[in-house]
Amino acid sequence: MVIQSQPQAPKFIASNNQQPAPQNNQQPEQPEDGFKKGGDDTSNVWKALRAVPSSLAGAVVCGVGAAGSTLWNAPKVTLEAAKALAKTPKIGTNLKVMTAVLLPFAAVAAVALSPVAGALYGLCTGFVRGAEKGIGEAVGQGASDIKKYHGEVSSSAVEWLKDEQTSNLPEGETPYDIPLTGAAKGLVGGAVNGVIGGVAATGLAAVYAVPGAIRAEAELWKSDIPLPFKIVGTPLVPVGVALAACLAPAAGALYGLGVGAKDSYQKGIIESVGNTGEAIIKANDGLKEAIF
């Protein structure tokens, strides 16, 4: 009699027909440049420490550079603007005279704004560049930005103004002009609104600078950036707010001058002052809402 052997059960049997879980080969996202939460603590400390001097160096380089470049280029750009204003056939004599009187004030405002705006730009970009690559990179990139500003921005402005000097009035059109009385109202209204705008902007900056700095500090500490950056950023926030506040007087005066002149010759001096007042109220409401 032949005895048949029973087949042996396999040693490994998958239970419940479950398939092996697929492997995830995707690498987890890494924090960028140590600024996001969870970065290496030692690396973040080192980056934060070098960000501070880089930020201050960037402010100095860009502030001084922007001031020097604007001061150097302002006479040339203003001269070309005056030539374009005199030669363009697109506007009439009265409007040309009014604009020519206001032009030097705009040039002075640009020179006044440039060092503060440059310093604020350098403070922010220097912090980031210094944290990533060191103070040398912050200074070098800041100088490169100023070189680009000095060359390309002024050159583009001059070329555009030169093109306007040779422009022609389209066929069938007449130069845009305003009455002589309108030009006079524009000059007076521009001066009045320029003073109002400058004073009001200075007042708003004085009132909201400290609350703005406190709010900025609170937002910094609520953010998810690593602790070392919060610590070193704390003393830099008031510096940035102070620089922004220093922009207010010239910026407010320039706004009042330009918009006030336009509103005055179009609608009258009284209405232009009212419009400037409304703009000041809106600015106050916006700052209050943003800070509080």
Secondary structure as GFF3:
##gff-version 3
##sequence-region A 1 292
A	DSSP	three_ten_helix	15	17	.	.	.	ID=ss1
A	DSSP	alpha_helix	41	87	.	.	.	ID=ss2
A	DSSP	alpha_helix	93	133	.	.	.	ID=ss3
A	DSSP	alpha_helix	135	148	.	.	.	ID=ss4
A	DSSP	pi_helix	149	153	.	.	.	ID=ss5
A	DSSP	alpha_helix	154	165	.	.	.	ID=ss6
A	DSSP	alpha_helix	180	222	.	.	.	ID=ss7
A	DSSP	alpha_helix	227	233	.	.	.	ID=ss8
A	DSSP	alpha_helix	236	246	.	.	.	ID=ss9
A	DSSP	alpha_helix	248	267	.	.	.	ID=ss10
A	DSSP	alpha_helix	269	291	.	.	.	ID=ss11
###
